Amino acid sequence: MTDSSFLPLVVIAGRPNVGKSTLFNRLVGRRQAIVSDMPGVTRDRKEGEALLRGRRVRLIDTAGLEEAAPDTLYGRMRASSESAVAQADLVLFCIDARAGVTPADKHFAAWLRKQNKPVLLLANKAEGSAATSEVLESYSLGLGAPLALSAEHGEGIAHLMGEIADRLPEGERVRVKSRSRSKPSDEDGETEEEDERPAGPLRLAIVGRPNAGKSTLLNCLLGEERMITGPEPGLTRDSISVALHDEVGPIQLVDTAGLRRKARIEKDLERMSVSASIEALKMAEVVVLTLDATLGVHEQDLQIARLIEREGRACVLALNKWDAVEDRAVTRQAIADRIETSLAQMRGIPVVTFSALTGAGVNKLLPAVRRAHEVWNSRVTTGELNRWFEAHWSGISRHWSMGVGSSCAT
């Protein structure tokens, strides 16, 4: 499996609502980023891999570039986008061809010219020939000839893929080959069902209610401000996947939007966010259920835990903000009692306490995840399972017959 950290990095940038996320989805070949007509939907950098004309690349969708004070939400979003541009091998600068060149486009185009990065100018939403004059106007941005396309309708995408591949640093082109896997047999010659889970890194999802500190935890694990964090609840809107390594090997880690009760899910955007979180949970092997330890276990936490159990995923209970807990012994016992009474089927679930904000205790989390994954990933062959059933059924039959015999003798 290719280590994505060594792939060329292509960053999609531009002001809000020019179609960056739609283009991202089109290039990666699936609906991976949430798309909405409401501007500013994308807040965190969204990563994906794309195969473009034989070149495999890391593709990043960024938040819209906006002028804002550094300490505001939009200022933090812009800083995240600028950080992505600084690492890029190629920047795809998007404008809305229907809206024409705006003052914001001119401002950020001038900023891009100073970054000494290869830039490909894209005039998106240029369906048919309706936006021809606006496309020609974009020459004024000084970023070279614009490429007219429509990410929503797929127009111009094939040309764009070729342009991206031609502008990337020299590298090996790959060919996609189909591979067949033989099904192994157990010691009795029985053919086992093929494990359909793809090989690769451990798949880990961080879930929980809003404001439990999930994004702060991810940043702490990565050692960088990868996710937008702040006092505002519900900052994360989409599921964000990142790669990290511990001493054992690679982990594909997904931070998710906070899961709310159905009664509180009102807007279309929030419904899409929750849907993306649930999908990330289903794709995971291990799920870290993050709780705000100062608030204890709420009914919504239990609902999320039941969903994890129903999907058959390994679970680690993460008690965040442990540094703010006054009586830790009482809090730990109260949480254990609530889990014991309300989630009997998850009795014995691993519990890790830490502070994602200070980093204290976070080093205990991944080892607990690895242990949970090892237990979850244990496999029993059909032959072993049949022999276990036979042995136990024989024991039950003997016990039953002895009981009947004793009754008859009496």
N, C-alpha and C positions, 0 to 999 in steps of 0.2 A: 504494500500500500504506500502511495506517495506521501511523504511528509509535506503538508501544505505550507509549512513555514519556509520551504525552499522554492516555492513556486513564484513566478512573476506576479506582482501585486498591481491590480487594476482598480482604481478608485473612481466611483461615480459621484460627481459633485455638482452643485448648482443651488439656486435659491429654492424655497419651498414650492411644492406643487407643480413642478415641471415634468414629472413622470419618471423620476429616478428609480423608485421602487418597482414600477411596472417594467422598466428596462432591465433592472436587476433580475426579476423573475424570468423575463424573456431569455436572457443570456444563460442563466443557470438551468433553464429548461423545466422549471416547475414553480408553482406558487409558493415561494418560500418566505417572501416578505409581505406584510400586511399592506394592502393598497386601499386607499380611500380618497374621495374627492376633497375631504377636509385637509387643508394645508397643515404641515407640521406633524404628520402622523409618525414619521420615522424620527426617533430620538437618539437611539444608540446605533453604533455601527453594526451593520448586518453583514456577515461573511458567508461566502459560498464558493464552491469550485465550479468552473465552467471549462468545457472543452471547445476551443475556438480554432477551427481550421488545423486541427492536429496539435494545438498548443494548449496544455492544461494550465489554468491560471487561478489565482485567488482573486475573487471579485468582492469588492466592498461597497455596500450601499450606505451613504452617509446622511446625516440630518441636513436639512436645508440651511444654506449659509445666510445668516441674517446679522445685521448690525444690532448689538445689544451689549449691555454692561457685563463684564466678566462674571460677576457674582449672581447673575440671574439665570433662570433655566435656559433661555435661548443663548445666553453667553456661554454656558457650559456645553451646550450642544454644538455651538460653533467651534469651540476649542477642541472637541472630540473630532469634528470633521477636519479641522486643520492638522491635527495629529496624524490622521489617516493620509492626507495629501502629502505630508512630509515623508512618509514611508513609501509612497507610490513609485512604481516603475512607469506607469502611464495613468494620466487623469482624463476621464471622460467628462467634459464640462457641458452640462445640459442647459438649454434654454427652451422656452415655450415658443415655438414658431408662430402659433396663432396670436400670442400676445405681443410678439415683436420684441426688440431689444429694450429692456427696461433699465432705469438708472442703477438698480441693484446688480443686474447682469454686467453692466459696464464697470461697476466698482469691484466686483469679485474677479472679473476678467483681468483687470489691472493688477490685482493682488496675485493672481495666478502667474502672470508673466514674470513676476519677481521671484517666484519659487524655483526657477530653473528646472522645471519638470516637463517632460513631454506631455503635450495636451492635445486631445482630439476634440474639436468643437462639434457638438451634436445639436441640431435643430429638431427637437422632438415635436410630436403632434402635427407633423407636416403631411397629413393625409391628402392624397391626390395632388392637385396643383393649387389648392386654395391659399397656401401660405408662401407662395413663391417669392413675393416681394419681401416678406419678412425674413425669409431665409437669406436672401441677398443682402439685406440690411445687416445681418450678423457678421459680415466681413469686417465691419467697423470695430469689432472687438479686438482685432489684432491677434487672433489666435489661429490664423490660417483659414483655409477653405472649410466651410461648414458642411457637415454630412446630414442631409435631410432624411428623416425617418419617422416612423410611427411605431413606438414600442407596443402600443395597445393592439394595433392591427397587424403587426409583424412586417410592415413595409420597411425595406432598407436594412433589415437585421442581418441578412446574409452578407451584404456588402460591408457592414460594420464589423462583423466577425473577421473578415479578411483584413480590414484596415488595422484592427487591434493586433492580430497575429503578426503583421508586417512591421509594426512599430515596437514590438517587445524586444528585449535583449535576446541575443542569440541563445538558442537552447534546443534541446532534443524534441522532436515531434513524436507523438505517440500514436500507436494504432490500437484500436479497440478490438480485442479478441474475445470470443466466447469461450468459456472454460467449462468443462463438464467435470463433475466430481463423482467418483465411484462411492457407492454406499458400503461402509465396512460391515463385516460380519462379526458376531460375538463368538465366544469359544465353542458354542454349540452349532456353529455354522448358520445361525439365523441372521438374516439381513436386517440391519438397523435402519430406522428412519433417518434420513439425512437431516442434519442440523441446518436449518434454513437461515439462521442468524448470520449476517455477513461477518467475515473476519475483520479485525481491526481493533481500534482502541476501545477501552471500556466506555460504555455510553452512560453518562451520569446527568440527571436532571435535578435542578434545585427548584422546589415548589413551596408554596405557602400562601398565607393571606397577604394582602397589601401591607407594606411598611414593616415587614418582619425582618428586613435587612438582607434579602437575597442578593441584591446587586452589590452591596457592600461586601458580602462574603465572597462573591466571585472576584471582585477587585483585589481582595486580600489574598486569595489563592493565587492569582496571577502576578501579584506584586506591582500592579499598575492601575491607573484610573481608566479602565476599559469601559465601564458602564457609567451612565449618568446617575449620580446619587444626589440626595438632598432631602430636606424636611418635607417636601411635597409628597403625599401618598400617591401610589399608582404611577410613578414615573416610567417604569418599564411597560411598554405596550406590546412588544413583540417578543417571541422567543429568540434569544441570541445565543448562538453556538460558538464556542471558542475551544481551542486545543491547548492542553497543558501536559506536562510530564511530571510524574513523581519518580521515586527511586525504582519502581517496578516497571513502568512503561507509560505509553500514551493514554490520555483520557480525553474523550470528547465531552465537554461540559456545556450544558445548556441552562442559561438563566431564563426564567419565565416570568410573565406578568402575574400579579397577585390574583389568586382565585377567590372570587366573591360568591355569596349566596345568589341563587338564581333570581330571587326577588329583587336584587339590587343591580342585576345586569339589564340595563335599559337600552343603551345606545348600541347601534350597529357596530361601532368601532370596539366597544368594550366586549361585545359578544365575540368578535373576531379574535380579540386578545385572549379571552378565556379558552376559545377553541384551539388556538395555537399552543397554549400552555398544556391542555389536555393531550394534544397530539404529541408534544414533546415527552410527556410522562409515558405515553404508550410506547414510544420508540426507545425509551431508556431501559437499561438493565438494572441500575440502582437509582433510587430516588431519595434525595435528601429533603425531608419534610422540615422546613425551617419555622420555628416558633419564636415569638417574642417572649422570652422567659419572664419578663416583668408582668405579662398579662395572663400567663398560664395557658391552659388548653381550652379553646372555645369549641363550640359545636361545629363551626366551619372547619377547624383543624381536623376534627374527627371525620367529617365528611370527606376531606381530602385523603385522609389515611385509609378510609374504606375504599376509595377509588383506587389507590395504590394496591391494596390487597386484592381487589376484584380483578385488576389487570395482571396480577401475578408477578409484581415487581419486588425486588429486594428493597428494603427501606431502612434508612438511618434517621433517627430523630435528632435534629440539631436545635439545641436551646441557645439561641443568640441573646445578646445583651446581658450575659450572665454577670458581667461586672456591675450592673445596676441592680441586681437582686440583693435585697437586704438580708433575708433569712434563707440561705441556700438549702439547708437541710429540709426545712419545712416545704419550700417550693419544689424541691426534687421529689419529696414524698407525695405531695399533692398531685403532681403530674403523673407519677407512677401509678397512684391509686386511680386516677381518671382513665388512664390507658388500660389498667387492669379490668376495670368495671365496664368500660364502654367498647374496648377493642380486644376482647379475649382472644380472638384469632391472631392478634399480633403480639401476644405475650412474649416477652424476652427480646423485644426489638432493641437494637443497640442505641444508646443515648450518648450524645457528645455535647458538652457544655463549653461555650467559648464567647468571646466578644469579637465580632467581625470588625468593629471600628478600631479597636486597639491591636487586634491580632492575637491576643492572649488565648491560648488553647486551640486555635485554629489548626495547628499542626497535628492534632489528634483526629481530625475529620477524615482525611484521605485513607489512613490506615484502617479506620473503621469501615469505610466504604469498600476497601479491598477485601476485608474479611467477609463482609456481607455478600460481596460478589462471588467469592469463592464458594460459599455455602449455596447461594442461588444457582450457581453454574455447575453444581455437581450433577453428574449424569449416571443413571442406572440403566444397564442394558436390559433388553427384553428377557433374555435368559435369566439374569439375576432376579428380575422382578417376578418371573414365573416361579422360580425356585423358592423365593420368599413366600409367595402365596401358597405354594404346595406345602411348605413346612408349617406355616401357621394354620392352614386348613386341616392338615393332619392332626395337629395338636388340638384344635377345636373339636374335630370328629371324635378323637379318643376321649376327650373330656366329656363330650355329650353322651357317648356310648356307655362310659363308666357310670355316669349319672343315671342313665336309664336302667342299667343293670342293677345298680344299688336299689333303685326304687322298686324294681320288680322283685328283688330278693326280700325286701321289706314287706 
